[in-house]
Amino acid sequence: MSIEKSLIISRELSLPEEGVKAAIALLREGNTVPFIARYRKEATGSLTDENLRQLEERLSYLDNLEDRKKTVFRSLDEQKVDDPELREKIDLAMTLNEVEDLYRPYKPKKETRGSKARKAGLLPLSEYLLSDRTGNLMQEAKSYLAPGFDTPEKAVHGAMDILAESISDNANYRLYVKDIASRRGVVEVRKTKEADTDVFDHYDDYRRPLGALKGYNVLAINRGVKRKCLTRNLVLPEEEIVDHLLAFTFSARSPYAEINRKIALDSYRRLIHPSIENEIFASLFDRASEEAIESFRSTLRATLLVPPLKGRRVLGFDPGFAHGCKLAAVDEHGTVLATLVLPNPFMNERSRERALSLLEGIVRKEHIDTIALGNGHASRESDELLSELKKKDGLESLDVVIVSESGASIYSATALAQKEFPQYEPNIRSAISIARRLQDPLAELVKIPPMSIGVGQYQYDIDEKKLSESLGKVVEDVVNYVGVDVNSASAALLSYVSGINAKIADSIVRYKEKNGLIRSREELLDVPYLGPKAFLNCAGFLRIPESKEELDNTAVHPESYPIAKKILARYRKEELMALSEEDRRRLSDELSCGRETLDDILKELTSPTRDPRKEARTAKLRKDVKTLDDLKEGMILEGTIRNVTGFGFFVDLGIEINGLVHVSEIANRRVEHPEQYGRPGDIVRTKVLDVDRKRKRISLSMKGIQQPS
């Protein structure tokens, strides 16, 4: 590419060019985003992991763009196309669509009406039609008769097809139509007669300017079209566009005005409009997908950063009716103590009493102090049962915490779950997962495919590979942000550590099984497949509490140990905490250590074992609201934002269905971007506006309501 990629990315993302250039070089060398963000701050100018992810994605696009240009240039060489101006335009093109538009006239095509006419030798006749001023087209056409074009009329139609394709391949015309579409295009949507659902009623006889469509509108319409419930059409000023094509293609003195209009109209209707319509809808979908993925990333990050509940003996409670409630008791370290299946406790009083007795038995025997209750089917009925349990002598302080069970059933049937708990049935594994995700959400949720955690609306309408890759990067960033105890971590958790893939993660687990606990970071180099490059990328993110080297249990990278030890030899912990700005600047110079790196080292030396996850804040759920039927208009409820979309917040009120705070009900002003008013995990206070029990929908409002501080 003529323009340096670092300069392009720097301008687009508003990042310092030198930092971008350094980051690109580090990525090319095989360094990971978490490693670069944490340990190469001086080189990149302290680019964050979010900056680096955006940079990485844009770099990948530009690399693909460059590869496509090379392919196009090779094709032009093979076709002996010598057009310096065309090559310069392609070289300067900044998007794949722009390259394809320029290459379109030379791109090998399947057989078309125009190509058949060309093959039949009608190209000179099409050129004659363009230049002739005599009006003798039909007479001239007699000289070009050929198989399939055996009359003058058919020959003229062939020439018209050649010109129609030539117009449609003109990059300038396509650019003009796209510009018209962006400014004045209107999307019309209608419900089909075959649609047997009311889900898409909102989009029946729906009409919006192209620029007014929100991302969630695009995804919903796209879903309806795929299900054949909706049809969509891009409406453009056809007559104006055809007049433009006529004016710039044909001479005003041409004697074939009627034929020329037919050519321009055919080119537009048959070739240009369908092609550009598809391209625009594809572009809208890509943009909507990007917005949705960003929302999903935010939701997933908040879910993974829920603080662990350390030092608790937990009873995982997977509620159910027909197949009963599945229970699993685990100790403070997640080790399974006991399991139990409660036959349906909700059939009658007798079954309820029996369930209470069994519950009381396992809680007392295993010294349970917290119950993790799954939020699925029968959750509220189970909560009532547990409320009765808490009335028993000595169990009043028992904590009951509602836990999202998204993905628990999927995990329970995986090869990983079978390997981890071969002695248990899948339904019991679900209960174990629910218990352990309360103790350490991150460690447990990494065992589940990110898409199965339940990250947002329309997640199944987006390219699965793209979404999975994007969410996988969120998991990687969060895991490395928190850090991992190498001796207690599962292979699933280790596989997300910077520089460690699934093969190396399995190798670490097998190494521990054979040799016992890993006693130092240096010992990691003895693990098969974990070479110097992987060690460089992973070492700082792995914690080893059992090591004699205290720095091995911090985020200080081994490459900085000499600096850290000099600091420890000079200062006590209290003195480190009291260092002034001038002291730090002087220390940075004396140790020849970058200031950002020094600050990170000092932070680790003063609080080496801190967990960066904040203390959990939980919503104060109303005890009198257990089901949808308990909700009444005007009720004030506190809840937790679970998902943020372009059209509002989905709020968990402690019942099976989340309520929606529509964008129009977030604040007493126009809200363009809901994420500016709330993020996943935030606690909000809402008012019930409407309860649609038939469709199981809850409408909420935050307008005029004092929010929790």
C-alpha positions in Angstrom: 0.0 0.0 0.0 1.2 3.5 -0.8 0.3 4.8 2.6 1.9 3.3 5.7 -0.5 1.1 7.6 0.7 2.6 10.9 -0.2 6.1 9.7 -3.7 5.0 8.5 -4.4 3.3 11.8 -3.0 6.1 13.8 -5.3 8.6 12.1 -8.4 6.4 12.2 -8.1 5.5 15.8 -6.6 8.8 17.0 -3.5 7.0 18.4 0.1 8.2 18.4 1.8 6.9 15.2 5.0 5.9 16.9 3.1 3.8 19.4 1.0 2.2 16.7 4.2 1.4 14.7 5.8 -0.2 17.7 2.6 -2.2 18.5 2.4 -3.5 14.9 6.1 -4.6 15.1 5.4 -6.4 18.4 2.3 -8.1 17.0 4.3 -9.2 13.9 6.9 -10.7 16.3 4.3 -13.0 17.8 3.6 -11.1 21.0 0.1 -11.1 22.4 -2.2 -8.1 23.1 -2.3 -8.7 26.9 1.5 -8.9 27.0 2.0 -5.8 24.9 -0.6 -3.8 26.9 0.9 -4.8 30.3 4.7 -5.0 29.7 5.5 -2.9 26.7 3.9 0.4 27.7 7.0 2.5 27.0 7.2 1.2 23.4 3.5 1.8 22.6 2.9 4.9 24.6 0.7 3.0 27.1 -1.8 1.7 24.5 -4.6 -0.2 26.4 -5.7 -3.7 25.5 -8.8 -2.1 24.0 -6.7 0.2 21.8 -4.6 -2.8 20.8 -7.6 -5.0 20.0 -8.9 -2.2 17.7 -5.5 -1.8 16.2 -5.1 -5.6 15.7 -8.5 -5.8 13.9 -7.8 -2.9 11.6 -4.3 -4.2 10.8 -5.9 -7.5 9.8 -8.3 -5.7 7.5 -5.5 -3.7 5.9 -3.4 -6.8 5.4 -6.4 -8.5 3.7 -6.9 -5.4 1.6 -3.3 -5.4 0.6 -3.5 -9.1 -0.4 -6.6 -8.5 -2.5 -4.9 -5.6 -4.3 -2.0 -7.9 -5.2 -4.4 -10.5 -6.5 -6.2 -7.9 -8.6 -2.9 -6.5 -10.0 -1.9 -10.1 -11.0 -5.2 -10.5 -12.8 -4.7 -7.2 -14.6 -1.2 -8.3 -15.7 -2.5 -11.6 -17.0 -5.2 -9.7 -19.0 -2.5 -7.3 -20.2 -4.5 -4.3 -18.9 -2.1 -1.3 -19.1 -3.9 1.5 -17.3 -1.7 3.5 -14.9 -4.6 5.6 -13.7 -6.6 2.5 -12.8 -3.7 1.0 -11.0 -3.1 4.2 -9.0 -6.8 4.3 -8.0 -6.7 0.7 -6.8 -3.4 1.3 -5.0 -5.0 4.2 -3.1 -8.3 2.5 -2.4 -9.0 2.2 1.3 -11.8 -0.3 1.3 -12.4 -3.7 -0.3 -15.6 -2.5 -1.8 -13.7 0.3 -3.6 -11.2 -2.1 -5.0 -14.0 -4.4 -6.2 -15.8 -1.5 -7.9 -12.6 -0.5 -9.8 -11.8 -4.1 -10.7 -15.4 -4.9 -11.7 -15.0 -4.3 -15.5 -12.0 -6.7 -15.6 -13.2 -9.3 -13.2 -13.8 -12.7 -14.9 -17.6 -13.2 -15.0 -19.9 -16.1 -15.3 -21.7 -16.2 -18.7 -24.1 -13.2 -18.9 -26.3 -11.7 -21.6 -23.6 -9.2 -22.3 -20.8 -11.8 -22.5 -22.9 -13.9 -24.9 -23.3 -10.9 -27.1 -19.6 -10.2 -27.0 -18.8 -13.8 -27.9 -21.1 -13.5 -30.8 -19.1 -10.5 -32.1 -21.6 -7.7 -31.3 -19.1 -5.4 -29.5 -18.5 -3.3 -32.6 -22.3 -2.9 -33.0 -22.6 -1.6 -29.4 -19.8 0.9 -30.2 -21.7 1.9 -33.4 -24.9 2.5 -31.3 -22.9 4.8 -29.1 -21.3 6.9 -31.9 -23.8 6.8 -34.8 -25.7 9.9 -35.8 -27.4 8.6 -39.0 -30.1 6.5 -37.4 -29.2 3.4 -39.5 -28.8 1.0 -36.6 -31.1 -1.7 -37.9 -29.4 -1.7 -41.3 -26.0 -1.9 -39.6 -27.2 -4.7 -37.4 -27.7 -6.9 -40.5 -23.9 -7.2 -40.8 -23.6 -8.8 -37.3 -26.1 -11.6 -37.4 -24.9 -14.7 -35.6 -26.3 -17.9 -33.9 -28.7 -16.7 -31.2 -28.7 -13.3 -32.8 -30.1 -14.2 -36.2 -32.3 -11.1 -36.7 -31.4 -7.4 -36.7 -33.7 -6.9 -33.7 -31.9 -9.7 -31.7 -28.5 -8.3 -32.7 -29.5 -4.8 -31.5 -30.7 -6.3 -28.2 -27.3 -8.0 -27.8 -25.6 -4.7 -28.3 -27.9 -3.1 -25.8 -27.0 -5.8 -23.3 -23.3 -5.1 -23.8 -23.8 -1.4 -23.1 -26.0 -2.1 -20.1 -23.2 -4.2 -18.5 -20.6 -1.6 -19.4 -22.7 1.1 -17.6 -23.2 -1.2 -14.5 -19.4 -1.9 -14.4 -18.5 1.8 -14.4 -17.0 2.6 -10.9 -18.0 6.3 -11.1 -21.7 5.4 -11.8 -21.7 3.0 -8.9 -20.2 5.6 -6.6 -22.8 8.1 -7.7 -25.7 5.7 -6.9 -24.2 4.8 -3.5 -23.9 8.4 -2.6 -27.6 8.9 -3.6 -28.5 5.9 -1.5 -26.6 7.1 1.6 -28.4 10.5 1.5 -31.8 9.7 0.2 -32.3 6.0 0.2 -35.4 4.6 2.0 -35.8 1.0 3.3 -39.3 -0.5 2.9 -40.2 -3.7 4.8 -43.3 -5.7 4.6 -44.5 -8.8 6.3 -45.1 -11.8 4.1 -48.4 -13.8 3.8 -46.5 -16.9 4.8 -45.4 -15.4 8.2 -47.1 -17.2 11.0 -45.7 -15.2 13.9 -46.5 -11.9 15.4 -42.9 -11.3 16.3 -42.3 -9.1 13.3 -45.6 -7.1 13.4 -43.6 -4.0 14.2 -41.9 -4.3 10.8 -45.1 -4.7 8.7 -45.4 -1.7 6.3 -42.2 -0.3 7.8 -40.5 2.5 6.0 -37.4 4.4 7.2 -34.6 6.5 5.6 -31.5 4.4 5.3 -29.6 6.7 7.6 -32.2 6.5 10.3 -32.0 2.7 10.7 -30.5 1.6 14.0 -28.4 -1.5 14.3 -31.0 -3.5 16.1 -33.5 -2.6 13.3 -31.1 -4.0 10.8 -30.6 -7.2 12.7 -34.3 -7.7 13.3 -35.1 -7.1 9.7 -32.3 -9.4 8.6 -33.7 -12.1 10.8 -37.2 -11.7 9.4 -35.9 -11.9 5.8 -33.9 -15.1 6.6 -37.0 -16.7 8.1 -39.0 -15.6 5.0 -41.3 -13.5 7.3 -40.3 -10.2 5.9 -39.3 -8.7 2.5 -37.2 -5.6 2.2 -36.5 -3.2 -0.6 -34.2 -0.2 -1.1 -36.1 2.6 -2.7 -34.0 5.2 -4.6 -35.0 8.1 -7.0 -34.9 5.9 -10.1 -35.8 8.5 -12.7 -33.1 10.9 -11.5 -30.5 8.1 -11.5 -31.4 6.9 -15.0 -31.2 10.5 -16.3 -27.7 10.8 -14.8 -26.6 7.5 -16.6 -28.1 8.8 -19.9 -26.4 12.2 -19.7 -23.0 10.8 -19.0 -23.1 7.8 -21.3 -24.9 8.9 -24.5 -24.7 11.9 -26.7 -27.6 14.3 -26.6 -27.4 14.2 -30.4 -27.9 10.5 -30.6 -30.9 9.5 -32.8 -31.6 6.5 -30.5 -33.0 8.3 -27.4 -35.7 5.7 -26.8 -33.2 2.8 -27.1 -30.7 4.6 -24.9 -33.2 5.1 -22.2 -34.1 1.4 -22.3 -30.4 0.6 -22.0 -29.9 2.9 -19.0 -33.1 1.7 -17.3 -32.2 -2.0 -17.9 -28.7 -1.4 -16.5 -30.1 0.2 -13.4 -33.0 -2.1 -12.7 -31.4 -5.4 -13.6 -27.8 -4.9 -12.7 -26.9 -1.8 -10.7 -29.8 -1.6 -8.2 -29.8 -5.3 -7.1 -26.0 -5.3 -6.8 -25.8 -2.0 -4.8 -28.9 -3.0 -2.7 -27.1 -6.2 -1.7 -23.9 -4.4 -1.0 -25.6 -1.7 1.1 -27.7 -4.3 3.1 -24.5 -6.3 3.7 -22.7 -3.2 4.8 -25.5 -2.2 7.2 -25.5 -5.8 8.6 -21.7 -5.6 9.1 -22.0 -2.3 10.9 -24.9 -3.5 13.0 -23.0 -6.7 13.8 -20.0 -4.6 15.0 -22.3 -2.6 17.3 -23.9 -5.7 18.7 -20.6 -7.5 19.2 -19.3 -4.4 21.1 -22.3 -4.6 23.3 -21.8 -8.4 23.8 -18.2 -7.8 24.6 -19.1 -5.3 27.3 -21.7 -7.6 28.8 -19.4 -10.6 28.8 -16.6 -8.6 30.4 -18.9 -7.5 33.2 -20.1 -11.0 33.7 -16.5 -12.4 33.9 -15.4 -9.7 36.3 -18.1 -10.5 38.9 -16.0 -10.8 42.1 -15.4 -14.3 43.5 -17.0 -15.4 46.8 -14.0 -16.7 48.6 -14.0 -19.0 51.7 -17.6 -20.2 51.3 -19.0 -23.7 51.4 -21.6 -23.6 48.7 -24.6 -25.7 47.7 -25.3 -25.5 44.0 -29.0 -25.7 43.4 -30.2 -26.4 39.8 -34.0 -26.1 40.0 -36.5 -28.1 38.1 -40.0 -29.7 38.1 -40.4 -33.0 36.4 -36.8 -34.2 36.9 -36.5 -32.7 40.3 -33.9 -30.3 41.7 -30.2 -31.2 41.4 -27.9 -30.3 44.3 -24.1 -30.3 44.6 -22.2 -29.3 47.8 -18.7 -28.0 47.3 -16.0 -26.9 49.9 -14.1 -23.6 49.9 -11.9 -24.8 47.1 -14.7 -26.1 44.8 -14.1 -29.8 45.7 -17.4 -31.8 45.5 -18.5 -33.0 49.0 -21.9 -34.5 48.2 -24.6 -34.5 45.6 -28.4 -35.0 45.8 -31.5 -35.0 43.6 -34.7 -33.7 45.2 -37.7 -35.4 43.6 -40.2 -32.7 42.4 -40.7 -30.7 45.7 -43.7 -28.8 44.3 -46.2 -31.5 43.7 -47.9 -31.5 47.1 -47.2 -30.8 50.7 -45.8 -34.2 51.3 -43.2 -33.8 48.6 -42.4 -30.4 49.9 -41.8 -31.6 53.4 -39.6 -34.4 52.2 -37.5 -32.0 50.1 -37.1 -29.7 53.1 -35.9 -32.6 55.2 -33.3 -33.7 52.6 -32.2 -30.1 52.1 -31.7 -29.5 55.8 -29.7 -32.8 56.0 -27.2 -31.9 53.3 -26.8 -28.3 54.5 -26.1 -29.3 58.1 -23.9 -32.3 57.3 -21.6 -30.4 54.8 -21.7 -27.1 56.9 -23.0 -25.1 54.0 -23.2 -21.3 54.5 -24.3 -20.2 51.0 -26.7 -21.6 48.4 -26.2 -20.8 44.7 -29.6 -20.9 43.1 -29.9 -21.2 39.4 -32.2 -18.7 37.8 -33.9 -21.0 35.3 -37.2 -22.8 35.3 -38.7 -23.3 38.8 -36.2 -20.8 40.3 -38.8 -18.8 42.2 -40.6 -21.9 43.6 -37.2 -23.1 44.7 -36.5 -19.7 46.3 -39.7 -20.1 48.4 -38.6 -23.5 49.5 -35.2 -22.1 50.6 -36.9 -19.3 52.4 -38.7 -22.0 54.5 -35.4 -23.8 55.0 -33.9 -20.6 56.5 -36.6 -20.6 59.2 -35.0 -23.8 60.7 -33.0 -23.3 63.9 -29.4 -22.3 63.2 -30.0 -21.8 59.4 -31.3 -18.2 59.6 -27.9 -16.8 58.4 -27.9 -19.1 55.3 -27.2 -16.9 52.2 -29.2 -17.6 49.1 -27.7 -16.0 45.9 -29.4 -16.1 42.5 -26.8 -17.3 39.9 -27.2 -17.2 36.1 -27.2 -20.7 34.9 -26.6 -19.8 31.2 -24.4 -22.4 29.6 -24.3 -24.7 32.7 -26.2 -27.5 30.8 -24.0 -27.0 27.8 -20.9 -27.4 29.9 -22.2 -30.5 31.7 -22.3 -32.4 28.4 -18.8 -31.4 27.2 -15.8 -33.6 27.0 -14.2 -31.3 29.6 -17.0 -31.8 32.1 -16.9 -35.6 31.5 -13.1 -35.6 32.1 -13.5 -33.4 35.2 -16.4 -35.2 36.8 -16.6 -38.7 35.1 -18.5 -40.1 38.1 -21.5 -37.7 37.8 -24.4 -37.4 35.5 -24.7 -34.2 33.4 -27.5 -32.8 35.5 -25.3 -33.1 38.6 -22.4 -31.5 36.7 -24.7 -28.5 36.1 -25.3 -28.1 39.8 -21.5 -28.3 40.4 -21.0 -25.6 37.8 -23.6 -23.3 39.4 -21.9 -23.7 42.8 -18.4 -23.1 41.5 -19.3 -20.1 39.3 -20.5 -18.3 42.5 -17.1 -19.1 44.2 -15.1 -17.9 41.2 -17.2 -16.9 38.2 -14.2 -16.4 35.9 -12.6 -19.8 36.6 -15.8 -21.6 35.9 -17.2 -19.6 33.0 -14.1 -20.0 30.9 -15.1 -23.7 30.6 -18.2 -22.6 28.6 -18.0 -21.3 25.0 -18.4 -17.5 25.3 -21.5 -17.5 23.1 -23.2 -19.8 25.5 -22.9 -17.6 28.5 -25.9 -15.5 27.3 -24.3 -12.2 26.2 -27.1 -10.4 24.5 -30.0 -10.0 22.0 -29.5 -11.1 18.4 -26.3 -13.0 19.2 -27.5 -15.8 16.9 -28.1 -13.4 14.0 -24.4 -12.5 13.8 -21.6 -14.4 12.0 -20.8 -17.1 14.5 -17.1 -17.3 13.8 -16.6 -13.5 14.1 -18.6 -13.3 17.3 -16.8 -16.3 18.8 -13.4 -14.9 18.0 -14.3 -11.5 19.4 -15.7 -12.8 22.6 -12.8 -15.2 23.0 -10.5 -12.1 23.0 -12.6 -10.6 25.8 -12.1 -13.7 27.9 -8.4 -13.6 27.2 -8.1 -10.0 28.2 -10.1 -10.6 31.5 -8.2 -13.7 32.4 -4.8 -11.9 32.0 -6.1 -8.8 33.8 -7.0 -10.9 36.8 -4.0 -13.3 36.7 -4.0 -17.1 37.1 -2.7 -19.4 39.9 -0.9 -21.9 37.8 -1.3 -24.7 40.3 -5.0 -24.5 40.9 -6.1 -23.5 37.3 -7.8 -25.9 35.0 -6.6 -26.4 31.4 -9.6 -24.4 30.2 -8.5 -21.4 32.3 -4.8 -21.8 31.4 -5.6 -21.8 27.7 -6.7 -18.2 27.8 -3.4 -17.0 29.4 -1.3 -14.9 27.1 1.0 -17.1 25.0 -0.6 -20.4 26.1 -2.7 -22.4 23.7 -4.8 -25.5 24.3 -1.8 -27.8 23.6 0.4 -26.0 26.1 -2.4 -25.8 28.7 -2.9 -29.5 28.6 0.8 -30.0 28.8 1.0 -27.9 32.0 -1.8 -30.0 33.6 -0.1 -33.2 32.6 3.2 -31.9 34.0 1.6 -31.1 37.3 0.0 -34.5 37.5 3.4 -36.2 36.9 5.7 -33.8 38.9 3.4 -32.2 41.5 3.0 -28.5 42.1 5.1 -26.1 40.0 7.4 -24.3 42.4 8.7 -21.4 40.4 8.1 -19.4 37.2 11.5 -20.6 36.0 10.2 -24.2 36.2 7.6 -23.4 33.6 10.4 -23.7 31.0 10.6 -27.4 31.8 7.0 -27.9 30.6 6.9 -29.6 27.2 5.9 -27.2 24.3 6.3 -24.1 26.6 9.2 -22.4 24.8 11.0 -19.1 25.4 8.5 -17.1 23.4 5.5 -18.6 25.2 7.3 -18.0 28.5 7.9 -14.3 27.7 4.2 -13.8 26.9 2.7 -15.9 29.8 5.1 -15.6 32.8 3.9 -12.3 34.2 0.2 -13.5 34.2 0.8 -16.7 36.0 1.0 -16.7 39.9 2.9 -19.3 41.9 2.1 -18.8 45.6 4.2 -21.9 46.4 7.4 -20.3 45.0 10.3 -19.3 47.3 10.7 -16.3 45.0 8.0 -13.8 46.3 8.0 -12.0 43.0 6.6 -15.2 41.4 3.3 -14.5 43.0 3.0 -10.9 41.6 2.4 -9.4 38.2 6.1 -8.3 38.0 7.5 -9.9 34.9 10.7 -12.0 35.4 12.5 -9.7 33.0 12.0 -6.9 35.6 13.1 -9.0 38.6 16.6 -7.3 38.8 14.9 -3.9 39.0 12.3 -5.1 41.6 15.0 -6.6 43.8 17.0 -3.4 43.8 13.9 -1.5 44.9 13.2 -4.0 47.7 16.8 -3.8 48.9 16.5 -0.1 49.2 13.0 0.5 50.6 10.6 -0.9 53.0 6.9 -1.4 52.0 5.8 1.7 53.9 8.4 3.8 52.3 7.4 2.6 48.8 3.8 3.7 49.4 5.1 7.2 50.5 7.3 7.8 47.4 6.7 11.2 45.9 6.4 12.0 42.2 10.0 13.4 42.3 11.2 10.2 44.1 9.7 8.1 41.4 11.2 10.2 38.6 14.6 10.0 40.1 14.3 6.2 40.7 13.2 5.7 37.1 16.4 7.4 35.9 18.7 5.6 38.4 17.4 2.2 37.4 17.1 3.0 33.7 13.5 1.8 33.9 10.6 3.3 32.0 8.3 5.3 34.2 5.2 3.2 33.3 7.0 0.0 34.1 8.3 1.4 37.4 4.8 2.5 38.5 3.5 -1.0 37.7 6.3 -2.6 39.7 5.8 -0.4 42.7 2.0 -1.1 42.7 2.8 -4.9 42.8 5.4 -4.5 45.5 3.0 -2.7 47.8 -0.1 -4.9 47.2 1.2 -8.1 45.5 -1.8 -10.5 45.9 -4.7 -8.1 45.3 -7.6 -9.3 43.1 -8.4 -6.5 40.7 -12.1 -7.5 40.7 -14.1 -5.1 42.9 -16.4 -6.0 45.7 -19.7 -7.1 44.4 -22.7 -4.9 44.6 -26.0 -6.7 44.4 -29.5 -5.4 43.8 -32.0 -5.3 46.6 -34.7 -7.6 45.3 -38.2 -7.3 46.5 -39.3 -10.4 48.5 -42.9 -10.0 47.3 -42.0 -10.3 43.6 -41.3 -13.9 42.7 -43.0 -14.3 39.4 -44.3 -12.3 36.5 -47.8 -12.4 38.1 -46.5 -10.5 41.2 -45.6 -7.5 39.1 -47.9 -4.5 39.1 -47.8 -1.2 37.2 -46.1 1.6 39.2 -43.9 -0.8 41.3 -40.4 0.5 42.0 -37.9 -2.3 41.7 -34.1 -2.5 41.9 -32.3 -4.7 39.4 -29.1 -5.4 37.6 -28.4 -4.4 34.0 -27.6 -7.6 32.1 -27.5 -6.4 28.5 -27.1 -3.1 26.9 -28.5 -2.7 23.3 -29.1 0.2 21.0 -32.7 0.3 22.1 -32.2 0.1 25.8 -31.3 -2.0 28.9 -32.4 -5.5 29.9 -32.7 -5.5 33.6 -32.6 -8.6 35.9 -35.3 -8.1 38.5 -34.8 -11.5 40.2 -37.5 -13.3 38.2 -37.1 -15.6 35.2 -37.7 -12.8 32.6 -35.6 -9.6 32.3 -37.4 -6.3 31.9 -36.7 -3.8 29.2 -35.9 -0.1 29.9 -36.5 1.3 26.4 -34.1 4.0 25.2 -37.0 6.5 25.5 -37.5 5.6 29.2 -33.8 5.9 30.3 -33.7 9.7 31.0 -35.8 12.9 30.7 -33.8 13.8 27.6 -33.1 12.2 24.2 -30.7 9.3 24.6 -28.6 8.4 21.6 -26.3 5.9 23.2 -27.7 3.9 26.1 -24.2 2.7 27.2 -23.5 6.2 28.4 -26.2 5.8 31.0 -25.5 2.2 32.2 -23.2 -0.8 31.7 -23.7 -4.5 32.3 -23.5 -5.2 36.0 -24.7 -1.7 37.1 -27.5 -1.6 39.7 -30.5 0.5 38.7 -33.8 1.5 40.2 -36.8 1.2 37.8 -40.6 1.6 37.7 -42.9 -1.0 36.1 -44.7 0.6 33.2 -46.4 -2.5 31.7 -46.6 -6.2 32.1 -47.5 -8.3 29.0 -48.2 -11.7 30.6 -49.2 -13.3 27.4 -46.0 -12.4 25.5 -44.0 -12.4 28.7 -42.6 -8.9 28.4 -41.9 -6.3 31.1 -41.6 -2.6 30.3 -39.7 -0.5 32.7 -38.7 3.2 33.1 -35.9 5.0 34.9 -37.3 8.5 34.3 -37.4 10.7 37.4 -36.2 7.9 39.7 -33.3 8.5 42.0 -30.6 6.0 41.1 -28.4 4.1 43.6 -25.2 6.0 44.3 
